[in-house]
Structure formats: C-alpha cells, structure tokens
Amino acid sequence: MRNYINKHKMPVFIVLNLLLTIGMNLAHPVTPSLMKGLNLAPHVFGVSFAAMCTTNFIFALIWSNVANGMKKSKILAISSIGYALAQIIFGLAHTEGTIYIARLLSGIFAGGFQVGFMSFIVNEADESEQSKYITMSSVIVSVGSALGFFFGGFLGDIDVRMTFMIQAVLHIVLGVAVYVLLAPTEVIDEHIEWGMIKASNPFKIIGDSRYLIRGFMATLLIVTFTTSIGSTLFDQSFNYYIKDIFNFAPSQNGIIKFITGLFAVILNIILIRRSRGKQIFNKSFLKTLFIAMGILAIIVGFIPSVSGFVSVSLIWFAAYTVMIPALQNSVLSLKSSPEEGNKLAGLYNSLMMFGKIFGALLTSAVYTINPVSSFIVSGTLFVLSFTILVFSKHD
C-alpha cells in the first residue's frame, strides 16, 4: 500500500485536493440563510467576509514562509482540521460577535490551503509535469467549488446548521487522511524559525517590489486592485441579494454557483488551448472585458425580474472566470526574470486580497443603504478600470 502511494502520490494528491475543495465550499450557499435566520443586519455578511479575507491574507504570507521548513501535507492537515473547528463555531453561532470570531479563524486556515496546494505541486511533482498539475489543480478548484456549492445547497434545504457540522466532520477526516497518506512521501528537514514569520510582513513585500511598479505594470496593478473591489462587491451582494430580496433556498444558490463553476472550467480550457504559443491576454482584451463587466453589473441593478437578474448575473460570472487568468497572465508576462516573476506574483496576490477586504467592507456600507446600488457601484468600478487602461500610455 505504501509503495503504491509513493508511486502515485500526485494522483492521490489531486483526489484529496478535489475533496478538500468540495468541503471548503459546502457552507457557502447556506451562509446567507444562517444570517437571515438570526435576523442580523445586512452589513454582517460583508464585514464577516472582510474579517476572513484579512486573516486569510496575513496568514497566507506566513504559511508560504513556514512552508520552507514544514511538510506541505502537514500544512494541509492542520488547515483542514483547523478550518473544521472554525466552521463548527460558525455553524453554532447565534451572535454577530461569534460570527466574526469564526470568520477570522476560518481565514487563518483558508490561507494554509492555498499555500499547501501549490507548494506540494512545486516541491513533489517532477519538474516536467509541474505545469500539468498546476493546470489540473486550477480546474479542480473550479470543479470542487461548483460541486461544494451544489451539494451544500441541497444539504442546506434540509438543515442549515447541519450543513456546517457535515462540513466539519468531512474536513477532520480529510485532514487525517492527507497526513497519513501524503506526509510519508515528503522528505524534508522540518524546522520553523522566527525569521520565517518576520519575513511575512505584507507591507515589506510591497516595499521590496516598489521598483517594479512603473509604466504599464503600475497601470495593471492599479486595475487589479479596482477590479478586485468591484468583483467582491458584485459577488457578495449577489449571494446575499438572492436570499434577502428573492428569498432563494440554499439549493437554488448552489445550482447557480454550480453552473458558474462549469462555465469556469469550460472557458478556462478554451482559453488555455487558444493561448498556446501566443499572448491573447493583452491590453485590448482587458479593456473589452472590463467595459463588458461594468455594463453588465450596472444592467443587473435595474432588472426587477428573477429570471432576468439571474441570467445577466450568470453572464457576468462567466466573464469573471476569464478575468482572473487574464489579469494574472498580463501581469506575469511583463517579468524579466523568475525572481521578478515571484515578486510580481506577490504584488498581484497582495493587491487582489486588499481589494477583497475593501470590497467586502464597501459592500456592507453600500448594500445597507440600497441593495441595488451595490451592483451599480461595482459596475462603475469596472468602467473606471476600463478608463484607466484607455488612458494608459504604455502597452
């Protein structure tokens, strides 16, 4: 058995990656129902997401440095079991304060997942197969997210709080499985040093990369931030709006995100094939994408019917699944060396997460004033991003 796992550790990892991703998304479609059931104000949904994004951002940097001296399977196991405990607290919460505590804890361990998945591939896959497994992992994330929303939605129709408990049990089992199956396959001299934690200061990372923020790169990083705010505004408002205004059941939310996940898989496979040997994610592509997403978001804010609202939103989500790899590729295509590429990746991820934090807080403020205005503000941010690209002088 051990010899078999050692020989096939990457396929085993991919299967566990899928199951962990499904587990992480089980509670997402029931979260609006939990908060509405507690009669909490709309701002709690956005603030709690911002809390999770904040600890996710901080601890993703810490986990990435700790990964230099710890087995990646151990990081995944700790993250899975820790996330389970955080979700138990979330599922049993009855007050606003408890929800914030649960979300802060969830973010700590969600950051570990992101680092663990990618680091395991980079360190354990043969160099000639790393790109294959990175692509497979990105597709797995889309498929797993879609399936997690789908199954979680139907579980939520039965019992909202039960969904959190099932999620927690699944993550505890998977955490143990990851450690038992994969830890023996890793050969590493484990050691944790204070310097690893100290080097995780996000402002230091940005400061060390300031010399890269020039010309068209500066423009790309600015629109990375503005579109991250706009995307978070749209996504968070949509998730709460369909429960708050249309009173959707968790399963309906799950089905919508399942369809979105399928869009993500199909569109990304098409783009991967079309981009072989050529750069299709250029300035013109981004301008078209941003203005389309801006117009769609604004239109959504003026559609009163359920079918029209959902249909246009699905088109927006399809465009969003294209925007993420388009921005990533545009930023990284301007690197002049692998070291510069690593710094650009750090800058990109930092600005994306800052955008999510600000976007979640902005959602809380804007949605509380007028739910529809959240989509209009989101669209305006995408139009602003389009305008910034139009007037940029470097290509």
C-alpha positions, 0 to 999 in steps of 0.5 A: 500500500505504501509503495503504491502511494509513493508511486502515485502520490500526485494522483492521490494528491489531486483526489484529496485536493478535489475533496478538500475543495468540495468541503471548503465550499459546502457552507457557502450557499447556506451562509446567507440563510444562517444570517437571515435566520438570526435576523442580523443586519445586512452589513454582517455578511460583508464585514464577516467576509472582510474579517476572513479575507484579512486573516486569510491574507496575513496568514497566507504570507506566513504559511508560504514562509513556514512552508520552507521548513514544514511538510506541505501535507502537514500544512494541509492537515492542520488547515483542514482540521483547523478550518473544521473547528472554525466552521463548527463555531460558525455553524453554532453561532447565534451572535454577530460577535461569534460570527466574526470570531469564526470568520477570522479563524476560518481565514487563518486556515483558508490561507494554509490551503492555498499555500499547501496546494501549490507548494506540494505541486512545486516541491513533489511533482517532477519538474516536467509535469509541474505545469500539468498539475498546476493546470489540473489543480486550477480546474479542480478548484473550479470543479470542487467549488461548483460541486461544494456549492451544489451539494451544500445547497441541497444539504442546506434545504434540509438543515442549515446548521447541519450543513456546517457540522457535515462540513466539519466532520468531512474536513477532520477526516480529510485532514487525517487522511492527507497526513497519513497518506501524503506526509510519508512521501515528503522528505524534508528537514522540518524546522520553523524559525522566527525569521520565517514569520518576520519575513511575512510582513505584507507591507515589506513585500510591497516595499521590496517590489516598489521598483517594479511598479512603473509604466504599464505594470503600475497601470495593471496593478492599479486595475487589479486592485479596482477590479478586485473591489468591484468583483467582491462587491458584485459577488457578495451582494449577489449571494446575499441579494438572492436570499434577502430580496428573492428569498432563494433556498440554499439549493437554488444558490448552489445550482447557480454557483454550480453552473458558474463553476462549469462555465469556469472550467469550460472557458478556462480550457478554451482559453488555455488551448487558444493561448498556446504559443501566443499572448491573447491576454493583452491590453485590448482584451482587458479593456473589452472585458472590463467595459463588458463587466461594468455594463453588465453589473450596472444592467443587473441593478435595474432588472426587477425580474428573477429570471432576468437578474439571474441570467445577466448575473450568470453572464457576468460570472462567466466573464469573471472566470476569464478575468482572473487568468487574464489579469494574472497572465498580463501581469506575469508576462511583463517579468524579466526574470523568475525572481521578478516573476515571484515578486510580481506574483506577490504584488498581484496576490497582495493587491487582489486580497486588499481589494477583497477586504475593501470590497467586502467592507464597501459592500456592507456600507453600500448594500445597507443603504440600497441593495441595488446600488451595490451592483451599480457601484461595482459596475462603475468600478469596472468602467473606471478600470476600463478608463484607466487602461484607455488612458494608459500610455504604455502597452 
